[in-house]
Amino acid sequence: MSDGRSKRARFSPLVFSQINDLVAQGLGAAEIAERIGCKLGSLRVKCSQKGISLRRGNASRQSHFSKRLVISLPESVALNLQEQADKMGLSLADLALALLDAITGDNLYDAVIDRGGGARMAEQG
């Protein structure tokens, strides 16, 4: 059988980021599995392990209670965040939410972002 079984998707942090983007665009699980080149069952299992919901309409249900924010991250930032999320047993989205919640809840903007020196921004840019 050469029905694509030999082509296996590697579930890297970048692939999980793509899955989140595709879910946000309203694609269903079968469409996402086809796009990333894996079996539907594998996609469901891996996303379940990472806490990623593949349900369509999830965003619209959440929008009544929260604001949706979609950002594009440099690959190095996404990989670092995913590594930390894995260490903590969280999904990338849950880690990002926890970080933003802590920053906003404790008014840590100035502690996190050094506006004076700008050395860190210069290194990244």
SVG drawing of the C-alpha trace seen along z (x, -y; Angstrom):
<svg xmlns="http://www.w3.org/2000/svg" viewBox="-20 -54 43 56">
<polyline fill="none" stroke="black" stroke-width="0.4" points="0.0,0.0 1.4,-3.3 -1.5,-5.4 0.9,-7.8 1.7,-5.7 5.4,-5.9 5.2,-9.7 5.1,-10.4 4.6,-13.8 7.1,-14.7 5.2,-16.4 7.7,-19.2 6.9,-22.4 6.6,-24.1 4.0,-21.5 2.0,-22.0 2.1,-25.8 0.8,-25.1 -1.9,-22.9 -3.0,-25.7 -3.1,-28.1 -5.1,-25.7 -7.6,-25.2 -7.9,-29.0 -8.6,-29.2 -11.6,-26.8 -10.2,-23.7 -11.4,-20.3 -9.2,-17.5 -9.4,-15.5 -8.3,-18.5 -5.4,-19.3 -4.2,-15.7 -4.1,-15.7 -2.2,-19.0 0.5,-18.0 0.7,-14.5 -0.4,-12.2 -3.2,-9.9 -6.3,-11.4 -5.9,-9.1 -2.3,-10.2 -3.3,-13.8 -6.0,-13.4 -3.7,-11.5 -0.8,-14.0 -3.1,-17.0 -4.8,-15.4 -1.4,-14.9 -0.6,-18.5 -3.9,-19.9 -4.8,-21.2 -8.5,-21.1 -9.3,-20.2 -13.0,-21.2 -14.3,-23.7 -16.2,-26.5 -14.0,-26.5 -12.9,-30.0 -16.4,-31.3 -17.5,-29.9 -14.5,-31.4 -15.0,-34.8 -18.0,-35.5 -15.7,-35.4 -12.3,-36.4 -10.5,-38.1 -8.6,-36.0 -5.0,-37.0 -3.1,-35.5 0.6,-36.3 3.4,-35.0 6.6,-34.2 10.1,-33.9 11.0,-30.2 13.6,-30.5 11.1,-32.1 8.5,-29.4 11.0,-26.6 12.1,-28.0 8.6,-28.5 7.6,-25.0 10.7,-23.5 9.7,-25.3 6.0,-24.2 7.1,-20.6 9.2,-20.8 6.1,-22.1 3.7,-19.7 1.7,-22.5 0.6,-23.2 2.3,-26.2 -0.9,-28.1 -1.4,-27.4 2.2,-28.6 1.7,-31.8 -1.6,-32.4 0.0,-31.8 2.9,-34.2 0.6,-36.9 -1.7,-36.4 1.1,-36.8 2.5,-39.9 -0.9,-41.6 -2.1,-40.5 1.0,-41.6 1.8,-44.6 5.2,-43.2 5.5,-45.0 8.5,-47.1 10.2,-44.2 9.8,-42.1 10.5,-44.7 13.7,-46.8 12.8,-50.1 15.9,-51.9 18.7,-49.7 17.1,-48.0 20.0,-45.7 17.8,-42.6 15.7,-44.0 18.9,-44.9 20.2,-41.4 16.9,-40.0 16.6,-42.5"/>
</svg>
